[in-house]
Amino acid sequence: MVRKVLTWGGLAFLLFFVAFRPESAANVFRAIGAGIADVAQGLGEFFTNLVA
């Protein structure tokens, strides 16, 4: 029950954030995407160096 409430609350907050602060929301998602890309690049370099 608590998990369901937290999930819906998080979704409502996300929608509110995107609707009323779209520039800030875009910056947050851009930063998250950049972080994921950095992790993927690091893993790729790790496996490249591991095999080479």
Residue frames as a rotation matrix with the C-alpha (Angstrom) as fourth column:
MET 1
0.566 0.824 0.000 0.00
0.824 -0.566 0.000 0.00
0.000 0.000 -1.000 0.00
VAL 2
0.485 -0.471 -0.737 2.80
0.127 -0.796 0.592 2.41
-0.865 -0.381 -0.326 0.92
ARG 3
-0.583 -0.739 0.338 4.66
0.409 0.092 0.908 1.59
-0.702 0.667 0.249 -2.28
LYS 4
-0.124 0.637 0.761 1.58
0.983 -0.023 0.180 2.38
0.132 0.771 -0.624 -4.35
VAL 5
0.818 0.424 -0.388 1.10
0.511 -0.847 0.150 5.73
-0.265 -0.321 -0.909 -2.59
LEU 6
0.119 -0.867 -0.483 4.76
0.045 -0.482 0.875 6.66
-0.992 -0.125 -0.019 -3.05
THR 7
-0.591 -0.300 0.749 4.66
0.701 0.270 0.660 5.67
-0.400 0.915 0.050 -6.72
TRP 8
0.268 0.785 0.558 1.56
0.925 -0.371 0.079 7.78
0.269 0.495 -0.826 -7.44
GLY 9
0.785 -0.039 -0.618 2.95
0.313 -0.836 0.451 10.65
-0.534 -0.548 -0.644 -5.36
GLY 10
-0.263 -0.961 -0.089 6.22
0.244 -0.156 0.957 10.56
-0.934 0.229 0.275 -7.29
LEU 11
-0.455 0.181 0.872 4.39
0.890 0.124 0.439 10.50
-0.029 0.976 -0.217 -10.59
ALA 12
0.665 0.746 0.039 2.21
0.742 -0.666 0.078 13.45
0.085 -0.023 -0.996 -9.53
PHE 13
0.479 -0.581 -0.659 5.30
0.142 -0.689 0.711 15.39
-0.866 -0.434 -0.247 -8.44
LEU 14
-0.549 -0.712 0.437 7.01
0.517 0.121 0.847 14.65
-0.656 0.692 0.302 -11.76
LEU 15
-0.064 0.625 0.778 4.01
0.965 -0.160 0.207 15.86
0.254 0.764 -0.593 -13.74
PHE 16
0.847 0.350 -0.400 3.77
0.480 -0.828 0.291 19.00
-0.230 -0.438 -0.869 -11.58
PHE 17
0.098 -0.923 -0.373 7.51
0.218 -0.346 0.913 19.66
-0.971 -0.171 0.167 -12.00
VAL 18
-0.632 -0.311 0.710 7.36
0.715 0.117 0.689 19.29
-0.297 0.943 0.148 -15.78
ALA 19
0.230 0.839 0.494 4.19
0.932 -0.336 0.138 21.40
0.282 0.428 -0.859 -16.08
PHE 20
0.952 0.273 -0.138 5.27
0.305 -0.873 0.380 24.32
-0.017 -0.404 -0.915 -13.91
ARG 21
0.421 -0.878 -0.227 9.08
-0.522 -0.439 0.732 24.25
-0.742 -0.190 -0.643 -14.21
PRO 22
0.980 0.052 0.190 9.78
0.108 0.667 -0.737 22.83
-0.165 0.743 0.648 -17.69
GLU 23
0.546 -0.838 0.019 13.24
-0.488 -0.336 -0.805 24.41
0.681 0.430 -0.593 -17.99
SER 24
-0.075 -0.548 0.833 14.37
-0.989 0.148 0.008 23.03
-0.128 -0.823 -0.553 -14.65
ALA 25
0.588 0.358 0.725 12.89
-0.314 0.928 -0.202 19.64
-0.745 -0.109 0.658 -15.48
ALA 26
0.955 -0.271 -0.120 14.76
-0.051 0.248 -0.967 19.60
0.292 0.930 0.223 -18.79
ASN 27
0.176 -0.942 0.286 18.01
-0.815 -0.303 -0.495 20.42
0.553 -0.146 -0.821 -16.99
VAL 28
0.088 -0.082 0.993 17.46
-0.810 0.574 0.119 17.58
-0.580 -0.815 -0.016 -14.52
PHE 29
0.824 0.287 0.489 16.75
0.002 0.861 -0.509 15.05
-0.567 0.421 0.708 -17.27
ARG 30
0.773 -0.621 -0.132 19.72
-0.306 -0.183 -0.934 16.33
0.556 0.762 -0.332 -19.30
ALA 31
-0.025 -0.797 0.604 22.00
-0.987 -0.077 -0.142 15.84
0.159 -0.599 -0.785 -16.28
ILE 32
0.320 0.212 0.923 20.63
-0.486 0.873 -0.032 12.34
-0.813 -0.439 0.383 -15.68
GLY 33
0.993 0.076 0.089 21.17
0.042 0.475 -0.879 11.46
-0.109 0.876 0.469 -19.34
ALA 34
0.456 -0.890 0.018 24.72
-0.630 -0.337 -0.700 12.80
0.629 0.308 -0.714 -19.25
GLY 35
-0.039 -0.442 0.896 25.43
-0.943 0.313 0.113 10.73
-0.330 -0.840 -0.430 -16.15
ILE 36
0.639 0.337 0.691 24.12
-0.132 0.934 -0.333 7.57
-0.758 0.122 0.641 -17.78
ALA 37
0.941 -0.325 -0.099 26.19
-0.093 0.032 -0.995 8.30
0.327 0.945 0.000 -20.89
ASP 38
0.171 -0.917 0.359 29.31
-0.919 -0.280 -0.278 8.77
0.355 -0.283 -0.891 -18.75
VAL 39
0.115 -0.064 0.991 28.73
-0.652 0.748 0.124 5.44
-0.749 -0.661 0.045 -17.02
ALA 40
0.891 0.266 0.369 28.20
0.086 0.697 -0.712 3.67
-0.446 0.666 0.598 -20.35
GLN 41
0.724 -0.683 -0.096 31.35
-0.400 -0.303 -0.865 5.24
0.562 0.665 -0.493 -21.79
GLY 42
0.009 -0.731 0.683 33.35
-0.999 0.021 0.035 4.23
-0.040 -0.682 -0.730 -18.72
LEU 43
0.380 0.191 0.905 32.11
-0.309 0.948 -0.071 0.65
-0.872 -0.253 0.420 -18.94
GLY 44
0.999 -0.005 0.041 32.95
0.041 0.285 -0.958 0.56
-0.007 0.959 0.285 -22.63
GLU 45
0.400 -0.912 0.090 36.48
-0.715 -0.372 -0.592 1.79
0.573 0.173 -0.801 -21.98
PHE 46
0.074 -0.321 0.944 36.89
-0.868 0.446 0.220 -0.71
-0.492 -0.835 -0.245 -19.14
PHE 47
0.633 0.241 0.736 35.92
0.014 0.946 -0.323 -3.67
-0.774 0.214 0.596 -21.30
THR 48
0.925 -0.368 -0.093 38.04
-0.155 -0.143 -0.977 -2.38
0.346 0.919 -0.190 -24.20
ASN 49
0.114 -0.929 0.352 41.09
-0.919 -0.233 -0.318 -2.15
0.377 -0.287 -0.880 -21.95
LEU 50
0.240 0.028 0.970 40.27
-0.660 0.738 0.142 -5.51
-0.712 -0.674 0.195 -20.38
VAL 51
0.869 0.171 0.464 40.28
0.183 0.761 -0.622 -7.28
-0.460 0.626 0.630 -23.74
ALA 52
0.837 -0.547 -0.001 43.19
-0.250 -0.382 -0.890 -5.35
0.486 0.745 -0.457 -25.29
